[in-house]
Amino acid sequence: IIILDILASTKEKLPNYNLLESILSECFMPVCYGGGINDLSIAKKIFDLGVEKISIKSSLLTNNYKQLINEVANIYGSQSIVACIDIKKNFFGNYYIL
């Protein structure tokens, strides 16, 4: 299951840890979570709740994305992080990254 909080990054909010913990307590399959993850401390807290993978998108557009990816991969393994990219087609048929 992939859970994406699309408002966490855009509104610069922290992930809803209580809701995520509630979902994880009832979910008996691997879970990937994305939204509001912009530093290692947030990633650690999400992994501590039981999430197997994190997804980052907005952090890819910052200057420290390589550091975040390396820190998470060194602690939790490279299989524990994925990148998400939104691509949109404009009126003229050109594609761009959101």
PyMOL commands that set and color helices and strands:
alter all, ss='L'
color gray80, all
select helices_A, chain A and resi 6-10+17-26+40-49+58-61+65-76+78-80
alter helices_A, ss='H'
color red, helices_A
select strands_A, chain A and resi 2-4+32-34+53-56+81-83+87-89+95-97
alter strands_A, ss='S'
color yellow, strands_A
deselect
rebuild
show_as cartoon
